[in-house]
């Protein structure tokens, strides 16, 4: 097994552990909704500290249900991942193109040079 394969396997294992350990350890059992987002947690903390708090702004769009909100969030994450993948793929392709151009120029220069010099 190559070094890169070992690193990839360890990273995959770490990601799986991060996903499974909170469920196995029951880290959210004491809450009504154990895995809510940070916004909901902040709103709960603010209303506990200051019950009369009025937000400065209201959302531009309020999804009709939690499922729609989750779907929109997943769509946003997928679009962001797509943009990042495109950017990194484009960078890699350009770098590979430059390497091929340099290699071809080096091969052409080696052919053009007389061998007796």
MARNU-840032 format. One record per residue (C-alpha): chain; x negated, y, z negated. Coordinates in Angstrom, 3 decimals. Layout:
residues N
<site chain="A" east="X" north="Y" up="Z"/>
...
***
This chain:
residues 117
<site chain="A" east="0.000" north="0.000" up="0.000"/>
<site chain="A" east="-1.479" north="3.333" up="1.046"/>
<site chain="A" east="-1.970" north="6.265" up="-1.293"/>
<site chain="A" east="0.801" north="8.287" up="0.400"/>
<site chain="A" east="3.239" north="5.378" up="0.092"/>
<site chain="A" east="2.493" north="5.111" up="-3.637"/>
<site chain="A" east="3.043" north="8.848" up="-4.131"/>
<site chain="A" east="6.311" north="8.709" up="-2.177"/>
<site chain="A" east="7.505" north="5.730" up="-4.229"/>
<site chain="A" east="6.690" north="7.533" up="-7.489"/>
<site chain="A" east="8.489" north="10.687" up="-6.327"/>
<site chain="A" east="11.548" north="8.660" up="-5.321"/>
<site chain="A" east="11.520" north="6.937" up="-8.706"/>
<site chain="A" east="11.280" north="10.308" up="-10.489"/>
<site chain="A" east="14.244" north="11.698" up="-8.519"/>
<site chain="A" east="16.313" north="8.603" up="-9.288"/>
<site chain="A" east="15.432" north="8.931" up="-12.989"/>
<site chain="A" east="16.473" north="12.591" up="-13.002"/>
<site chain="A" east="19.821" north="11.633" up="-11.503"/>
<site chain="A" east="20.532" north="8.615" up="-13.720"/>
<site chain="A" east="19.096" north="9.537" up="-17.137"/>
<site chain="A" east="21.667" north="12.244" up="-18.035"/>
<site chain="A" east="24.458" north="9.771" up="-17.330"/>
<site chain="A" east="22.837" north="6.906" up="-19.236"/>
<site chain="A" east="21.950" north="9.046" up="-22.254"/>
<site chain="A" east="25.436" north="10.594" up="-22.361"/>
<site chain="A" east="24.141" north="14.154" up="-22.425"/>
<site chain="A" east="27.528" north="15.662" up="-21.530"/>
<site chain="A" east="29.853" north="13.453" up="-23.573"/>
<site chain="A" east="30.712" north="16.146" up="-26.123"/>
<site chain="A" east="32.063" north="18.534" up="-23.465"/>
<site chain="A" east="35.438" north="18.617" up="-21.756"/>
<site chain="A" east="33.785" north="19.023" up="-18.339"/>
<site chain="A" east="30.261" north="17.651" up="-18.835"/>
<site chain="A" east="28.598" north="18.673" up="-15.595"/>
<site chain="A" east="29.952" north="22.115" up="-14.811"/>
<site chain="A" east="27.800" north="24.731" up="-13.140"/>
<site chain="A" east="25.751" north="27.430" up="-14.813"/>
<site chain="A" east="28.378" north="30.068" up="-14.000"/>
<site chain="A" east="31.034" north="28.236" up="-16.003"/>
<site chain="A" east="28.618" north="27.716" up="-18.895"/>
<site chain="A" east="27.748" north="31.426" up="-18.924"/>
<site chain="A" east="31.405" north="32.440" up="-18.811"/>
<site chain="A" east="32.175" north="30.171" up="-21.772"/>
<site chain="A" east="29.255" north="31.574" up="-23.789"/>
<site chain="A" east="30.247" north="35.188" up="-23.029"/>
<site chain="A" east="33.879" north="34.679" up="-24.037"/>
<site chain="A" east="32.764" north="33.033" up="-27.287"/>
<site chain="A" east="30.503" north="35.985" up="-28.125"/>
<site chain="A" east="32.798" north="38.775" up="-26.896"/>
<site chain="A" east="36.432" north="37.654" up="-26.411"/>
<site chain="A" east="37.508" north="41.071" up="-25.005"/>
<site chain="A" east="34.854" north="41.132" up="-22.286"/>
<site chain="A" east="36.066" north="42.323" up="-18.872"/>
<site chain="A" east="33.943" north="41.389" up="-15.817"/>
<site chain="A" east="32.692" north="44.279" up="-13.698"/>
<site chain="A" east="33.485" north="42.561" up="-10.419"/>
<site chain="A" east="35.863" north="39.918" up="-9.178"/>
<site chain="A" east="35.049" north="37.290" up="-6.529"/>
<site chain="A" east="35.738" north="38.168" up="-2.898"/>
<site chain="A" east="37.239" north="34.723" up="-2.311"/>
<site chain="A" east="38.618" north="32.368" up="-4.928"/>
<site chain="A" east="38.889" north="28.767" up="-3.630"/>
<site chain="A" east="42.274" north="27.128" up="-4.242"/>
<site chain="A" east="40.763" north="24.139" up="-6.097"/>
<site chain="A" east="37.564" north="22.730" up="-7.522"/>
<site chain="A" east="37.280" north="20.285" up="-4.624"/>
<site chain="A" east="37.299" north="23.090" up="-2.067"/>
<site chain="A" east="34.728" north="24.986" up="-4.128"/>
<site chain="A" east="32.514" north="21.889" up="-4.251"/>
<site chain="A" east="32.890" north="21.361" up="-0.503"/>
<site chain="A" east="31.906" north="24.967" up="0.209"/>
<site chain="A" east="28.897" north="24.645" up="-2.083"/>
<site chain="A" east="27.838" north="21.414" up="-0.339"/>
<site chain="A" east="28.228" north="23.118" up="3.042"/>
<site chain="A" east="26.073" north="26.016" up="1.846"/>
<site chain="A" east="23.403" north="23.597" up="0.609"/>
<site chain="A" east="23.465" north="21.649" up="3.893"/>
<site chain="A" east="23.101" north="24.824" up="5.951"/>
<site chain="A" east="20.181" north="25.959" up="3.794"/>
<site chain="A" east="18.494" north="22.572" up="4.112"/>
<site chain="A" east="19.012" north="22.683" up="7.877"/>
<site chain="A" east="17.429" north="26.123" up="8.159"/>
<site chain="A" east="14.441" north="25.032" up="6.070"/>
<site chain="A" east="14.019" north="21.800" up="8.041"/>
<site chain="A" east="14.148" north="23.733" up="11.321"/>
<site chain="A" east="11.557" north="26.233" up="10.088"/>
<site chain="A" east="9.119" north="23.600" up="8.842"/>
<site chain="A" east="9.617" north="21.485" up="11.981"/>
<site chain="A" east="8.945" north="24.505" up="14.166"/>
<site chain="A" east="5.779" north="25.316" up="12.211"/>
<site chain="A" east="4.535" north="21.752" up="12.465"/>
<site chain="A" east="5.291" north="21.591" up="16.185"/>
<site chain="A" east="3.403" north="24.814" up="16.816"/>
<site chain="A" east="0.422" north="23.567" up="14.824"/>
<site chain="A" east="0.391" north="20.277" up="16.742"/>
<site chain="A" east="0.627" north="22.189" up="20.025"/>
<site chain="A" east="-2.350" north="24.347" up="19.062"/>
<site chain="A" east="-4.355" north="21.243" up="18.106"/>
<site chain="A" east="-3.568" north="19.608" up="21.467"/>
<site chain="A" east="-4.535" north="22.771" up="23.321"/>
<site chain="A" east="-7.858" north="22.971" up="21.465"/>
<site chain="A" east="-8.528" north="19.278" up="22.067"/>
<site chain="A" east="-7.752" north="19.638" up="25.776"/>
<site chain="A" east="-9.989" north="22.719" up="26.031"/>
<site chain="A" east="-12.798" north="20.865" up="24.260"/>
<site chain="A" east="-12.430" north="17.867" up="26.583"/>
<site chain="A" east="-12.446" north="20.150" up="29.633"/>
<site chain="A" east="-15.544" north="21.953" up="28.385"/>
<site chain="A" east="-17.304" north="18.631" up="27.796"/>
<site chain="A" east="-16.488" north="17.508" up="31.373"/>
<site chain="A" east="-17.753" north="20.751" up="32.890"/>
<site chain="A" east="-21.124" north="20.664" up="31.101"/>
<site chain="A" east="-23.928" north="18.911" up="32.959"/>
<site chain="A" east="-25.190" north="15.883" up="31.068"/>
<site chain="A" east="-28.839" north="16.470" up="31.866"/>
<site chain="A" east="-29.114" north="19.705" up="29.848"/>
***
